[in-house]
Amino acid sequence: MPISPHRTVSSDLHDILSKVLSNTRLSREDGVRLYRHKDLTSVGTLANLVRERLHGARTYFVRNQHVNYTNICNKFCKFCSFYAKKGGPDPYEMSIEEVRRRLEWHRDSLITEVHMVGGINPRLPYSYYMDLVRAVKDALPGVHVKAFTAIEIEEIARVGKVSHEQALRDLMEAGLDSLPGGGIEVLSDRVHRELFGKKLDGEGWKSVARAAARVGLTQYATLLYGTIETVEERVDHLVQLRELQDETGHFVCFTPLSFHPEGTELEDVKPLTGYTDLRAIAVSRLMLDNFAHIKSFWIMNTPAVTQASLWYGADDADGLVHEYEITYNEGEFGNKTQALTYSNMVAMIREAGRTPIERDSLYQEIVREGAEPPRARSLTPLTVTG
């Protein structure tokens, strides 16, 4: 017989439990309480109630490849270790042919999504971005192209001397399918001024998101947490996203992103723990009642925390993530890229007691001919491979 959540959730959270059980929207004050409550297990139990109501044991993942086409950037964000700078990474700018070559490297991996973002490089012409998307579609016909944060869309529109909507329509004609969620980091004017003042502010980011909704582009959303933001600012970010989703309805997934201070101007910031990562995922699931999916990005919070997160509100374990270069410096995991094999991903999800479901970028299940059904089986050791 299932254990009543009233027995497993701390009594001083029973008012929030009642809201969760009745599917009533939580307030900003509720979100702050959940962030500050000492009993993480209770918060996770609440989040898991919502997760299982929406998805049961199903846990999604995608076969994806990342392309970071340039690390030249004129925004100089204090939290970033990716952009080219003195004493940091050497500058690079991929040619269209180089992008094609990188896609060829993983042609046999049955990639269904290419996730493409880069720095704000003012030397790149409008045509480069269109050619970039066309190159992906030419190299991998039928692949879903998820590319360009709102900050990049602002730059693309600027160099093309067109509106956001026109830039998005031109990119869609070239083959763009959706926008990733990064760029704004946290919707706080204070944090924006202190850490990334040269980028779009929150209202500018929302303007691009609304333009994407008007032209029919799916979009994803994120929160970068663990820099200098307060708990209240994290919760306010979630509330603002929830309100924007009420307005547009075009977001499909939310991903909390754990900040890594190594190689940034914020190296003195204390590194985050798995405890903090699990709470961020759980509170996101509880506050974002109009988002279908919550993702745990294992690259940033480790495979082990991602396994635990599947009981703390997350229903998506991201993907195989070939070629990701944003967070880690050269030498981590043996080289400058990280990936899980298909069998690693399936084993990771099964070991956590969940059911692995391969998906496309819009969360449609992919069933491959001859593929083993998603059931429990003997596990192979989980490893991270280059």
KEBA-161832 format. One record per residue: residue in three letters; x, y, z of N, C-alpha, C in turn. Coordinates in steps of 0.1 Angstrom, whole numbers, plus 5000, padded with zeros to 4 digits. Layout:
! residues N
AlaXYZXYZXYZ...
! end
This chain:
! residues 386
Met500849885000500050005000500950135000Pro500650224991501450354990501450425004Ile502550485007502650565019501950705017Ser501150745026500450885024501550995024Pro501451085015502451195015502351285028His501151275034501051345047501951295058Arg502451165056503351115066504751135062Thr505051165049506451185045506851335043Val505851415042506051565041505951635054Ser506951715057506951785070505651855072Ser505151855085503851905088503752055085Asp504852125086504752275083504752305068Leu504752195060504552215045503152155041His502352115050501052055046500152145039Asp500252275041499452375033499852365019Ile501152355016501652345002501352214997Leu501352105005500951975000499551974996Ser498652045003497252054999497052114985Lys497852224983497852284970498352194959Val499452114962499952024952498951914949Leu498251864959497251754957496051804949Ser495751934951494551984944494952054931Asn496252044928496652114915496452264915Thr496652324927496552464928497852534927Arg497852644920499152714917499752764930Leu501152744931501852794943502152944941Ser502353014952502653154952504153174952Arg504553304950505953334951506453304965Glu505653334975505953314989506153164992Asp505353074985505552934986506852894981Gly507252944970508552914963509652944972Val509653064979510753104988510753005000Arg509652975005509552875016510252745012Leu509852695000510452564996511952574994Tyr512452684990513852704988514552705002Arg513952755012514552775025514252665035His513352575031512952475041514052375043Lys514352345056515452255059515352115055Asp514152065052513851925049513751915033Leu514951885027514951865012514051745008Thr514051645016513251525013511851555011Ser511351645020509951685019509651765006Val510551855003510451924990510451834978Gly511351744979511451644968510251554966Thr509651514978508451444977507351514971Leu507151644974506151724968506351734953Ala507651754949507951764934507651634927Asn507951524934507751394928506351364926Leu505451414934504051404932503551464919Val504151584916503751644903504351574892Arg505651534893506351464883505651334879Glu505151254889504551124886503051154881Arg502451254885501151284880501151314865Leu502251384861502451424847503051304838His503951234844504751144835504951004841Gly504450974853504650844858506150824860Ala506650704856508050674857508850704844Arg508150754834508750784821509850894823Thr511050864817512150964817512650974803Tyr512751094798513051114784514551154782Phe515051114770516351154766516351164751Val517351234746517451264732518851234727Arg519051184714520351174708520651314702Asn521551384708521851524704523351544702Gln523651644695524951694693524951844694His525951894701526152044703527252094693Val526952214688527852284679528052424685Asn529152454690529452594695530352664685Tyr529752734676530352774663531452884665Thr531352964676532453054678532553084693Asn533753114698533853154712534353304713Ile534253374702534553514702533253584706Cys533353674716532153734722532453874727Asn531653964725531854104730530954144742Lys530454044749529554064760530354054774Phe531453984774532353974786531553944799Cys530753854799529953814811530853764821Lys530753804834531653764844531553614848Phe530353554845530153414849530653314838Cys531253364827531453274815532953244815Ser533253114813534553064810534853024796Phe533753044788533852994774534453094764Tyr534253224766534653314756536153334756Ala536653374744538153384742538553514750Lys539653494757540153614765541653584769Lys542353684773543753674777543853574789Gly544653474788544853384798543753274798Gly542853284788541753184787541753114774Pro540653064769540552994757541053074745Asp541753014735542053074723540853104714Pro540853214707539653244699539453144687Tyr538253114684537953044671536653084665Glu536553054653535353084645535252974634Met534252894636534052784626533652824613Ser534252774602533752784589532552694587Ile531752714577530652624574531152484571Glu532252474565532852344562533252274575Glu533852354584534152284597532952234604Val531852314604530652264610530152134603Arg530252124590529852004583530751884588Arg532051914589532951804593532551754607Arg532251844616531851804630530551714630Leu529651754621528451674620528751534615Glu529651524606530051404600530651304610Trp531351364620531951274630530951184637His529751234639528751164646527551114638Arg527751104625526651064616526150934620Asp526950834625526550704628525850694642Ser525750804649525150804662523650834662Leu523050834650521650854648521150984655Ile521851094654521551214660520151264655Thr519351304664518051364660517951514663Glu518851564671518851714674520251764674Val520351884667521651954668521352084675His522052104686521952224695523052314692Met522752434687523852524682523752664688Val524852694696524952834702526352874701Gly526653004703527953054703528053194709Gly529253254709529453384714528853484704Ile528853614709528353724701529553784694Asn529753734681530853774673530453874663Pro530754004665530254104656530754104642Arg531754014639532354004626531453914617Leu530653834623529853734615528653814607Pro528553794594527453854587526153774588Tyr525053844584523753784585523653654578Ser524353644566524253524558524953404565Tyr525953434574526553324580525653234588Tyr524653304595523753224604522753144596Met522353204584521453124575522253004570Asp523453024565524252914560524552814570Leu524752854583524952764593523852664595Val522652714595521452624597521252534584Arg521452594573521352514560522352404560Ala523552434565524552324565524152204574Val523552234585523052124594522052044587Lys521052114581520052044574520551964562Asp521552014555522051944544522851824548Ala523651834559524451724564523651614571Leu522551654578521751564585520251584582Pro519751544570518351574566517451514577Gly516451594580515451554590515751584604Val517051624607517451654621516751784626His516451794639515851914645516952004648Val516852134643517852234646517352324657Lys517952314669517652394681518852494682Ala518652614679519852704678519552854682Phe520552914687520553064689519753104701Thr520353154711519653214723519053344719Ala518253404727517653534724518753634722Ile519853624729520953724728521553714714Glu521653594708522153574695521153624685Ile519853604687518853654678518853804677Glu519153864689519254014689520454054680Glu521553984681522754014672522453984658Ile521753874655521453844641520553944635Ala519553994642518654094637519454224635Arg520354254644521154384643521954384630Val522754274628523654274616522854264603Gly521654204604520754194592519954324590Lys519954414600519054534600517654494598Val517154394605515754354604515254344618Ser513954324619513254304632513554164637His513254144650513454004655512553904648Glu511353944645510453854638510953814624Gln511553914617512053884603513253794604Ala514153824614515353734615514853594618Leu513853574627513453444630512753374618Arg512053454610511353394598512453354588Asp513453434586514553394577515253274582Leu515553264595516153144600515253024599Met513953034601513052924599513052874585Glu513052974576513152934561514352854558Ala515452884565516752814563516752674570Gly515752654580515652524586515652524601Leu515652644608515552654622514252594627Asp514352514638513152444643512752494657Ser513652544665513352584679514552664684Leu514252744695515252824702515552754716Pro516852754719517252704733516852814743Gly517052784756516552874766517552964772Gly518852954769519853034776519853174772Gly520753254778520953384774520653484785Ile519553474792519153574802519753534815Glu520053404818520653354830519653364842Val519353484846518353494856517653634854Leu516353634855515553754852515653844864Ser516753914866516954004877517754124872Asp517154244873517854364868519154384876Arg519154354889520454364897521554274892Val521254144890522254054886522654084872His521754134863522054174850523154284850Arg522854384858523854504859525154454863Glu525254364873526554334879527354224871Leu526654134864527354024858527354024843Phe526254074836526254064822525454184816Gly525954304820525254424816525354454801Lys526154394793526254424779525254344771Lys524554244777523654164770522254224772Leu521254164765519854204767519454194781Asp518654284785518054274799516854184798Gly516154164810515054074811513854114801Glu513554234800512454274791512854254777Gly514154274773514554244760514454094757Trp514854014766514753864764513353824762Lys512453884770511053844769510453894755Ser510954004750510554054737510853954726Val512153904727512553794717511653674719Ala511453634731510553514733509153534728Arg508653654729507253674724507353674709Ala508353724703508553724688508553584683Ala509353494691509453354687508053284688Ala507253324698505953264699505053314687Arg505153434683504353484672504653414659Val505853384657506153314644506053164645Gly505653114657505452974658506652884662Leu507652944668508852864671508652814686Thr508952684687509052634701510252684708Gln510252704721511352754728511452684742Tyr512652674747513052614759513452724769Ala513452704782513852804792514852744802Thr515652834808516652794817516752894829Leu517452854839517852944850519352904853Leu520253004853521552984858521553024872Tyr521852924881521752954896523152924902Gly523452994913524652974920525753084918Thr525353194912526353304910526153394922Ile525453504920525253604931523853624934Glu522953554927521553574928521053524942Thr519953584947519353544959518253434957Val517853374967516753274966515453354961Glu515253474966514053544961514153574946Glu515353604941515553624926515353494918Arg515753384924515553254917514053234915Val513353254926511853224926511153324917Asp511653454917511053554909511253514894His512353464891512653414877511653314873Leu511353214882510353114879508953174877Val508653264885507353334884507153404871Gln508253484867508153554855508053454843Leu508753344843508653244832507253184832Arg506653164843505353104844504353204838Glu504453334841503553434836503753444820Leu504953434816505253444801504653314794Gln504753204801504153084795502653094795Asp502053154805500553174805500253254793Glu501053354789500753444778501053374765Thr502153304763502453254750502253104748Gly502453024758502252884757503252814748His504352864745505252804736506552744741Phe506652744755507752674761507452534763Val508452444761508152304763508852234775Cys509952304779510852244789511652354796Phe511952324809512752414817513952334823Thr515052404822516352334827517052434837Pro517052394850517952464859519452434856Leu520252534855521652514851522552554863Ser523352464867524252474879525552554875Phe525752664882526952744878528252674883His529252684874530552634876531552754876Pro532152794887532952914888534352904882Glu534852774879536152764874536352834861Gly537452914860537852984848537053114845Thr536153154855535353274853535853384862Glu535253504862535653614871534953594885Leu534253484886533653454899534153334906Glu535453314904536153194909536053184925Asp535853294931535653294946534353244951Val533353234941532053184945532153034949Lys531553004960531552864965530852774955Pro531552664951530852564942529652514948Leu528652474939527452424944527552274947Thr526552224954526552084958525352014952Gly525351884952524151814947522851844954Tyr523051874967521851914975521252044969Thr522052144966521452264959520852234946Asp521552144938520952114925519652044926Leu519451954935518151884937517051974941Arg517452064950516452164954515952254943Ala516952294934516552384923515652314913Ile515852184911515052104902513652084909Ala513652054921512352034928511452154928Val512052264932511252394933510752434919Ser511652414909511252444895509952364891Arg510052234894508852144891507552194898Leu507752234910506552284918506052414913Met506852504910506452644906505952654892Leu506652574883506352584869505252484865Asp503952514870502852424867502452424853Asn502852514845502452524831503552474821Phe504652424826505752364818505552214819Ala505552154807505352004807506551924813His507751984810508951904813509951984821Ile510651914830511751964838512951874835Lys514051944830515251864826516351874837Ser517051764839518251764847519451754837Phe520351854836521451864826522651794833Trp522851664830523851594837525251644835Ile525551714824526851774821527251874833Met526251944838526552044848526351994862Asn525451894864525151854878525551704880Thr526251644871526751504871525651404869Pro526051284864525151174862524451134875Ala525251124886524751074898523551164903Val523751304903522751394907521551384898Thr521751364885520651354876519851224879Gln520551114883519750994887518851034899Ala519351094909518551134920517451234917Ser517751324907516751424904515551364898Leu515551244892514451174887513351144897Trp513751164910512751144921512551284928Tyr513051384922512951524927512351624917Gly511551564908510851654899511251644884Ala512451594881512951594867512351474860Asp511951494848511451384839512251364827Asp513351454825514151454813515651454818Ala516451364812517851344815518751404804Asp518151494796518851554785519251454774Gly520551444771520851354760522251304760Leu522651254749524051194748525051304747Val524651424742525451544743526851534737His526951504724528251504717528651644715Glu529951674718530551804715530251924723Tyr529751904736529552014744530852084749Glu530952214748532252274751532052404760Ile530852434765530552554772531152554786Thr530852444793531152454808532552404811Tyr533052294806534352244810535452284802Asn536652294808537852334801538552204795Glu539452234786540152114780540852034791Gly540751904790541351824800540351754809Glu539151814811538251744820537651624812Phe537451514819536951394813537851344802Gly539151384802540051334792540251414780Asn539251504777539351594765538451704767Lys538051784757537251894759535751874756Thr535351754753533951724751533551614760Gln532251604762531651494771530551434763Ala530251304766529151234760528851104768Leu527651074768527250934773526850854761Thr527150724762526750634751525250604753Tyr524650554743523150514744522950424756Ser523850324757523650224768523950284781Asn524850374782525050454795523850524799Met523250594790522050674793520850584798Val520650474791519550384794519850324808Ala521050274810521450214823521250314834Met521650444832521550544842520150564847Ile519250564837517850584840517250464847Arg517550344842516950224848517550204862Glu518750234864519350214877518650304887Ala518150414883517350504892515950454894Gly515550354888514250294889513150364880Arg513650424870512750494860512750424847Thr511850464838511650404825512250494814Pro513350454807513950534797513050544784Ile512850664779512050684767512950774758Glu513350724747514050804737512950894731Arg513251024729512351124724512951204713Asp512051274705512651374696512551514704Ser512851624697512951754704511651804709Leu510551754704509251794708508551694717Tyr509351604723508851504732507951394726Gln508151364713507451254707508351134709Glu507851024713508650904716509150844703Ile510450804703511050744691511250594694Val510650514686510750374687511550324675Arg512650264677513550224666513350074664Glu513350034652513149894648514249804655Gly513749704661514649614668515149654681Ala514749774686515249834699514549754710Glu515349734721514849664733513749754739Pro512649694744511649774751512149824764Pro511549934769512050004781511649924793Arg512349824797512149744809513449724817Ala513249684829514449664838515249544832Arg516649564833517549454829518849474837Ser519749384835521049394841521749524837Leu522449584846523049714843524549694840Thr524949784831526449794828526949904836Pro528249914840528750024847528550154840Leu528150264847528050394841529350464840Thr529750504828530950574826530650704817Val531550794818531450914810532550904799Thr532150914786533150894776533251014767Gly534451024760534651134751534051114738
! end
